[in-house]
């Protein structure tokens, strides 16, 4: 399965790891379920000020 997990990014030296793929799947599920966040909510969730 590791071959399936290593998908090339725009940067030829970078790869998506298992956590990246999990985060993408979670974000996709949020979108499909209609869960959207304002910029303010997203910044709070990510801890960005």
C-alpha positions in Angstrom: 0.0 0.0 0.0 2.8 2.5 0.5 3.1 2.9 -3.3 -0.5 4.2 -3.3 0.2 6.6 -0.5 3.1 8.3 -2.1 1.5 10.6 -4.7 3.5 13.3 -6.3 2.8 16.9 -5.5 3.7 19.9 -7.6 7.1 19.8 -6.1 8.8 16.7 -7.6 10.7 16.1 -4.3 7.6 16.2 -2.2 5.1 13.4 -1.5 1.7 13.3 0.3 2.1 11.1 3.5 -0.7 9.1 5.1 -1.7 12.1 7.4 -2.0 14.4 4.3 -4.3 11.9 2.6 -6.4 11.5 5.8 -6.7 15.3 6.1 -7.7 15.6 2.5 -10.4 12.9 2.9 -11.7 14.6 6.0 -11.9 17.9 4.2 -13.6 16.3 1.3 -16.2 14.8 3.6 -16.8 18.1 5.3 -17.5 19.7 1.8 -19.8 16.9 0.8 -21.7 17.2 4.1 -22.1 20.9 3.5 -19.9 21.9 6.4 -18.2 25.2 5.5 -16.2 27.6 7.7 -15.8 31.3 7.6 -12.2 32.6 7.4 -12.5 33.6 11.0 -13.6 30.2 12.1 -10.9 28.5 10.1 -8.2 30.7 11.5 -9.4 29.9 15.0 -9.5 26.2 14.3 -5.9 26.2 12.8 -4.6 28.5 15.5 -3.7 31.3 13.1 -4.2 34.9 14.2 
